[in-house]
Amino acid sequence: MSCTIASSTKAPVDWGMRTVAERLTVLSRARHLLAQRAVQIADAISPELARTKADTLTTELLPLLDACRFLERNAAKILKPRKLGSAGRPMWLSGIQAEVHREPLGHILIVGPSNFPLFLPGTQTLQALAAGNTVTWKPGSGGGPVAELLAQTLMEAGLPVGALTITDESVAAAQQALAESPDKVVFTGSSHTGQTVLSTLAETATPAVVELSGADAILVTPDADLRLVARAVAFGLRLNGGAVCMSPRRLFASTATMALLRPLLIEALRDVPPVQLNATTSERLRLMIASSIDEGAQLLGDLTPDAQRPVLIDSAKPSMEIARSDIFAPVLSLLAADTMMHIPAMYAQCSYALTLSIFCAKQEMPKARMIARKLKAGTVLVNDIIAPTADPRVPFGGRGASGYGVTRGSEGLLEMTAVKTLILRRNGAMRHLDATTDADLPLFTALIGTLHGGTLSQRWTCLRALISSARNR
């Protein structure tokens, strides 16, 4: 059902002219159809991904449907024009009414990843459509079939032809889509590719949301449940074979805590199945581990030429490449600090800032909140990892080398819109249209002092001067 990019971007589609309620009705129908096609969707996702079909349903389809229902329930309110009342309006602008409107940007290009080919670009597509945009979706490698299936389902639910186009998976397709001058680009992928896309967009000042790589961290406090930490690490390195932008790559703890945690990690990782790495990733992993060993680290686990089980890099340093890498492989660097006070400086040596997980005792939640405020990250999770970020209410995005802008949640929906401010003059004086002279200086000086003087006495003095100047004007 693919059509050319040109037909999507240039065809006269009335989608953006429909009411929000009408657009959400289509999304609601599509959600019910998708639920009926769960097995078909699981079959459409590449079998090369390191997951079961049950994993696919829980990590791709279920959160996508939740995100759709979030839009059905909340999009109309989020996109509703916002009227600014008189509260906070400057005194000298009496008679002015202002409204903030959210309008479709026009055409959105969504460039999807290969590791989660449905949930990530699918949610972004639903948000863009709910906001009234037309969409071109360029799937990542292996993501074409499931993208086509979602597009077909949306059309059966009433989406007009031309509102959504699925391209092929090639780099050339992405380049062609960029050349069509979209109104905004939503890109999910590696930092390297993201920088290439951004350099192209800079030529036309095209705005973008970029969700890039992560080298995500786990911070373990001395009072944390260490068995829970070990379970979380095993989950993070097992999920999708460790090929998740939020997979843990760094673990920080005090030296004493690390000594207690290390054997629990080794035990927990024994049951994590191996994953087949491509030749490039396997060689990169081997070289980085060799370099870290040369710098004093120790390898806990075995490197294998074929299926790779999780490995730990013990006695790692934050300056090591392995501890600052976005590699999609089941590897975790253990970074021990003399005290917890040393961890923020160690954490900051990595430029990626997507998510951070803090594990602590339940009664120490206030301390975890304090730590969360001090460390740079797009999302901080306390006593959990990865999964809660699928909450459709939660905006998701990174900082630093992990990108900027957000998807999902209210903020993600608003990313798909343009702000238009409407200012209405109902009544009131329009003295600003008159030319000023030096004789007006006392009047305006007194006005500024009346409104913004530092003390009540200063404001009172200026008010009397203002009244006097107005009488003499």
C-alpha positions as a printed Julia matrix, in Angstrom:
473×3 Matrix{Float64}:
   0.0     0.0    0.0
   3.02    2.3   -0.12
   2.68    5.41  -2.19
   5.29    7.89  -3.22
   6.44   10.59  -0.88
   5.44   13.27  -3.34
   1.83   12.14  -3.42
   1.66   12.31   0.37
   3.2    15.74   0.8
   1.44   17.39  -2.13
  -1.98   15.71  -2.23
  -4.85   17.9   -0.99
  -5.68   16.03   2.23
  -8.44   17.42   4.48
  -7.16   15.62   7.58
  -5.97   18.79   9.33
  -9.31   20.51   8.69
 -11.23   17.86  10.59
 -12.1    18.45  14.21
  -9.97   16.85  16.9
 -12.94   14.66  17.82
 -13.23   13.39  14.26
  -9.53   12.57  14.1
  -9.64   10.77  17.44
 -12.6     8.69  16.29
 -10.37    7.26  13.55
  -7.62    6.51  16.05
 -10.1     4.81  18.37
 -11.34    2.54  15.58
  -7.75    1.71  14.66
  -6.93    0.82  18.27
  -9.71   -1.75  18.39
  -8.65   -3.22  15.05
  -5.02   -3.44  16.18
  -6.06   -5.29  19.33
  -7.78   -7.88  17.16
  -4.63   -8.28  15.06
  -2.17   -8.84  17.9
  -0.75  -12.1   16.56
  -0.54  -10.69  13.04
   1.41   -7.72  14.35
   3.8    -9.95  16.3
   4.4   -11.95  13.12
   5.1    -8.76  11.15
   8.01   -7.68  13.35
  11.43   -8.93  12.34
  12.33  -12.35  13.84
  15.96  -11.19  13.92
  15.27   -9.13  17.05
  16.32  -10.88  20.25
  12.88  -11.36  21.74
   9.91  -13.69  21.89
   6.58  -12.81  20.27
   5.21  -12.35  23.78
   7.94   -9.76  24.37
   6.88   -8.03  21.17
   3.28   -7.75  22.32
   4.23   -6.37  25.74
   6.98   -4.01  24.59
   5.53   -2.84  21.28
   1.79   -3.34  20.82
   0.52   -2.91  24.38
   2.25    0.45  25.0
   1.24    1.64  21.52
  -2.42    0.91  22.29
  -2.07    2.61  25.67
  -0.59    5.67  23.93
  -3.5     5.7   21.49
  -6.05    5.56  24.28
  -4.23    8.39  26.07
  -4.73   10.53  22.96
  -8.38    9.57  22.69
  -8.97   10.69  26.27
  -6.71   13.73  26.47
  -5.79   15.17  23.07
  -8.84   17.41  22.76
  -8.09   19.05  26.09
  -4.37   19.37  25.38
  -4.94   20.93  21.95
  -7.8    23.18  23.07
  -7.18   26.92  22.61
  -6.08   28.54  25.85
  -7.58   31.92  26.72
  -5.46   34.23  28.84
  -7.61   36.09  31.33
  -6.94   39.44  32.95
  -4.79   37.98  35.72
  -1.19   38.93  35.1
  -2.01   41.2   32.17
   0.02   44.43  32.31
  -2.08   47.36  33.48
  -1.21   49.39  30.41
  -2.68   46.66  28.14
  -6.22   46.85  29.5
  -8.74   46.05  26.82
  -6.54   43.33  25.31
  -7.58   39.68  25.2
  -5.17   36.93  24.19
  -5.59   33.32  23.11
  -2.97   30.63  22.46
  -3.91   28.2   19.7
  -2.23   24.94  18.7
  -2.27   24.23  14.98
  -0.91   21.34  12.91
   2.6    21.96  11.65
   1.66   20.5    8.28
   3.76   17.51   7.3
   5.85   15.45   9.75
   8.65   13.11   8.74
   9.17   10.28  11.23
  12.4     8.31  10.9
  12.06    5.14  12.94
  14.62    2.81  14.54
  15.14   -0.89  13.93
  15.12   -2.07  17.56
  11.52   -1.04  18.35
   9.96   -0.67  14.91
   6.33   -0.32  16.04
   6.03    1.32  19.48
   8.42    4.25  19.02
   7.59    5.49  15.49
   4.01    4.24  15.77
   3.3     6.37  18.84
   4.93    9.38  17.19
   2.77    8.8   14.11
  -0.42    8.65  16.17
   0.51   11.87  17.96
   1.26   13.63  14.68
  -2.05   12.46  13.19
  -4.03   13.4   16.3
  -2.61   16.93  16.0
  -3.86   17.11  12.4
  -0.63   16.6   10.46
   0.06   14.39   7.5
   2.93   11.97   8.04
   5.68   10.23   6.16
   7.08    7.3    8.13
  10.47    5.97   7.12
  10.86    2.6    8.94
  14.15    1.35  10.32
  15.74   -1.82   9.04
  13.19   -4.64   9.23
  10.39   -2.28  10.27
   8.62   -1.98   6.92
   6.07   -4.82   7.26
   4.7    -3.74  10.64
   4.61   -0.08   9.55
   2.6    -1.11   6.48
   0.24   -3.11   8.68
  -0.37   -0.16  11.0
  -0.95    2.17   8.04
  -3.4    -0.3    6.48
  -5.28   -0.56   9.77
  -5.51    3.23  10.08
  -6.89    3.49   6.57
  -9.51    0.83   7.34
 -10.43    2.93  10.38
 -11.06    5.98   8.19
  -7.72    7.72   7.71
  -7.84    9.41   4.29
  -5.47    8.41   1.52
  -2.43   10.66   1.56
  -2.5    11.34   5.3
   0.11    8.65   5.99
   2.84    7.37   3.7
   5.21    4.49   4.44
   8.51    4.61   2.57
  10.92    1.75   2.11
  13.66    1.12   4.67
  16.62    2.43   2.66
  18.89    5.36   3.42
  17.92    6.74   0.01
  14.28    6.85   1.11
  15.23    8.92   4.16
  17.27   11.28   2.0
  14.41   11.71  -0.44
  11.95   12.36   2.39
  14.26   15.01   3.85
  14.57   16.61   0.43
  10.78   17.03   0.34
  11.13   19.76   3.02
   8.95   18.4    5.84
   7.7    20.88   8.4
   9.28   18.89  11.23
  11.36   15.74  11.61
  11.12   13.24  14.45
  14.21   11.04  14.41
  15.02    8.04  16.6
  18.41    6.42  16.16
  22.12    6.63  16.84
  23.89    9.85  17.74
  26.1     9.57  14.66
  23.17    9.27  12.25
  21.26   11.92  14.15
  24.08   14.41  13.68
  24.02   13.73   9.94
  20.27   14.34   9.82
  20.58   17.54  11.85
  23.27   18.9    9.55
  20.87   18.45   6.64
  18.0    20.09   8.52
  20.18   23.05   9.46
  20.32   24.09   5.8
  16.57   24.77   5.82
  16.13   25.57   9.53
  13.73   22.63   9.83
  12.83   21.89  13.46
  13.32   18.4   14.85
  12.88   16.11  17.8
  15.85   13.76  18.06
  15.89   10.77  20.38
  19.45    9.55  20.17
  21.63    6.95  21.83
  22.08    6.32  25.5
  24.75    4.92  27.79
  22.35    4.76  30.67
  23.35    4.5   34.28
  22.25    2.74  37.44
  23.15    4.39  40.74
  23.0     2.13  43.8
  22.89    3.6   47.3
  24.3     1.62  50.26
  20.81    0.91  51.65
  19.34   -0.39  48.35
  17.86   -3.86  47.88
  20.82   -5.4   46.04
  18.89   -8.45  44.85
  16.39   -6.1   43.21
  19.29   -4.29  41.55
  20.64   -7.57  40.18
  17.2    -8.5   38.81
  16.89   -5.08  37.18
  20.31   -5.38  35.53
  19.43   -8.84  34.2
  16.18   -7.48  32.79
  17.93   -4.51  31.2
  20.55   -6.68  29.48
  18.03   -9.35  28.47
  15.41   -7.01  26.98
  15.78   -7.03  23.22
  19.23   -8.55  23.67
  20.5    -5.37  25.3
  19.69   -3.42  22.12
  17.63   -0.74  23.87
  18.61    2.9   24.07
  17.88    2.68  27.82
  19.82   -0.55  28.42
  22.14   -0.14  31.43
  25.73    0.48  30.42
  27.13    1.97  33.64
  26.57    1.01  37.28
  27.77    3.3   40.08
  28.1     2.3   43.71
  30.46    2.77  46.6
  33.35    0.32  46.84
  31.73   -1.46  49.8
  28.34   -1.74  48.07
  29.94   -2.95  44.83
  31.7    -5.76  46.71
  28.33   -7.03  47.95
  26.57   -6.5   44.64
  29.15   -8.06  42.3
  28.4   -11.75  43.07
  24.66  -11.1   42.87
  25.1    -9.61  39.39
  27.16  -12.57  38.2
  24.51  -14.97  39.5
  21.6   -13.03  37.96
  23.23  -12.8   34.54
  23.86  -16.55  34.24
  20.3   -17.16  33.06
  20.23  -14.33  30.5
  20.23  -15.94  27.04
  22.99  -15.08  24.57
  22.38  -12.68  21.71
  23.75  -12.76  18.18
  25.76   -9.61  17.48
  26.56   -8.42  13.99
  30.22   -8.47  13.0
  30.7    -4.72  13.37
  29.23   -4.58  16.88
  31.11   -7.7   17.96
  34.45   -6.28  16.81
  33.75   -2.91  18.42
  32.91   -4.62  21.71
  36.08   -6.69  21.57
  38.3    -3.66  20.93
  36.74   -1.57  23.7
  37.03   -4.39  26.22
  40.66   -4.96  25.26
  41.35   -1.25  25.74
  39.65   -1.22  29.15
  41.69   -4.22  30.29
  44.87   -2.41  29.22
  43.74    0.47  31.45
  43.27   -1.78  34.48
  39.72   -3.14  34.2
  38.78   -6.81  34.48
  36.41   -8.78  32.27
  33.83  -10.84  34.14
  32.39  -13.25  31.59
  33.53  -14.53  28.21
  33.67  -12.94  24.78
  32.4   -15.32  22.12
  32.54  -15.0   18.33
  28.92  -16.02  17.92
  26.16  -15.66  20.5
  27.24  -13.25  23.25
  26.17  -13.57  26.87
  26.2   -10.51  29.17
  29.61   -9.46  30.41
  30.68   -7.13  33.21
  33.63   -4.74  33.07
  34.86   -4.64  36.66
  37.05   -1.86  38.06
  36.04    0.34  35.15
  36.86    4.03  35.09
  34.43    6.69  33.81
  37.05    7.88  31.3
  37.15    4.49  29.54
  35.49    4.3   26.13
  33.48    1.25  27.22
  31.89    3.37  29.98
  30.96    6.16  27.57
  29.72    4.06  24.66
  26.24    3.65  23.17
  27.02    0.13  21.89
  24.03   -2.19  21.45
  25.49   -5.2   23.24
  24.9    -6.86  26.64
  27.77   -5.21  28.52
  27.81   -3.29  31.79
  30.68   -1.28  33.31
  30.99   -1.41  37.1
  32.25    1.93  38.44
  33.1     1.93  42.14
  33.5     5.2   44.04
  35.26    5.8   47.33
  32.1     7.49  48.6
  28.69    8.39  47.2
  29.85   12.02  47.06
  32.25   11.11  44.23
  29.57    9.62  41.95
  28.11   12.84  40.42
  31.5    13.84  38.98
  32.06   10.31  37.66
  28.57   10.22  36.14
  29.09   13.54  34.37
  32.05   12.25  32.33
  29.65   10.59  29.87
  27.91   12.91  27.4
  24.81   10.72  27.05
  21.89   11.62  29.31
  18.79    9.63  28.41
  17.65    7.79  31.54
  19.09    7.17  34.98
  17.92    4.58  37.51
  18.5     5.13  41.24
  18.05    2.21  43.63
  17.59    3.0   47.3
  15.63    1.94  50.38
  11.99    2.97  50.26
  12.4     5.26  53.25
  15.21    7.06  51.41
  13.03    8.26  48.52
  13.56   11.94  49.49
  17.31   11.42  49.15
  16.81    9.81  45.74
  14.76   12.83  44.66
  17.62   15.09  45.71
  20.14   13.02  43.74
  17.82   13.01  40.72
  17.7    16.82  40.69
  21.49   17.05  40.63
  22.24   14.64  37.77
  21.54   15.38  34.11
  19.09   12.97  32.48
  15.89   13.12  30.48
  14.15   10.65  32.82
  15.08    9.41  36.28
  13.56    6.19  37.59
  13.72    5.21  41.25
  13.78    1.48  42.09
  12.92    0.43  38.56
  14.37    0.4   35.06
  13.15    1.05  31.49
   9.56   -0.26  31.64
   7.85    2.7   33.41
   8.93    5.04  30.62
   6.24    3.38  28.46
   3.58    5.16  30.54
   1.72    7.14  27.84
   1.36   10.13  30.16
   5.12   10.49  30.5
   7.14   12.66  28.09
  10.31   10.93  26.93
  13.49   12.43  25.56
  17.17   12.92  26.25
  19.71   15.6   26.98
  23.28   16.1   25.91
  24.39   13.6   23.29
  21.09   11.75  23.78
  19.2    14.41  21.85
  16.51   16.98  22.57
  12.76   17.39  22.39
  10.29   14.8   23.64
   7.78   12.29  22.39
   4.77   10.85  24.21
   2.74   12.5   26.94
   1.13   15.91  26.61
   4.48   17.47  25.75
   5.05   14.99  22.94
   1.68   15.83  21.4
   2.42   19.55  21.6
   5.73   18.93  19.77
   3.56   18.11  16.75
   1.94   21.53  16.72
   2.74   25.15  15.97
   1.8    27.91  18.39
  -0.4    30.69  17.05
  -1.2    33.56  19.38
  -4.37   35.57  18.76
  -4.49   39.03  20.4
  -7.81   40.9   20.35
  -8.3    44.59  21.09
 -11.75   44.96  22.67
 -11.48   48.43  24.16
  -9.11   50.56  26.19
  -6.82   53.45  25.41
  -4.45   53.18  22.47
  -1.95   55.84  23.52
   0.87   53.72  22.11
  -0.14   54.87  18.64
   0.72   58.46  19.52
   4.25   59.76  19.04
   6.17   60.41  22.25
   8.28   63.44  23.14
  10.82   64.19  25.84
   7.97   65.78  27.78
   6.55   62.26  28.3
   9.67   61.06  30.16
   8.39   61.94  33.67
   5.11   60.16  32.97
   6.72   56.9   31.9
   9.35   57.05  34.64
   6.6    57.41  37.21
   4.58   54.58  35.62
   7.56   52.18  35.75
   8.29   53.11  39.36
   4.64   52.63  40.33
   4.49   49.16  38.82
   7.93   47.86  39.66
   9.38   49.88  42.53
  11.23   47.88  45.17
   9.36   49.16  48.23
   5.84   50.31  49.04
   7.18   53.77  49.78
   8.89   54.0   46.38
   5.75   52.84  44.58
   3.57   55.3   46.5
   5.89   58.21  45.66
   5.9    57.22  41.98
   2.12   56.87  41.95
   1.7    60.45  43.14
   4.16   61.56  40.47
   2.25   59.55  37.86
  -1.04   61.24  38.77
   0.61   64.63  38.64
   2.23   63.94  35.24
  -1.05   62.66  33.8
  -2.88   65.82  34.89
  -0.23   68.05  33.3
   0.0    66.09  30.03
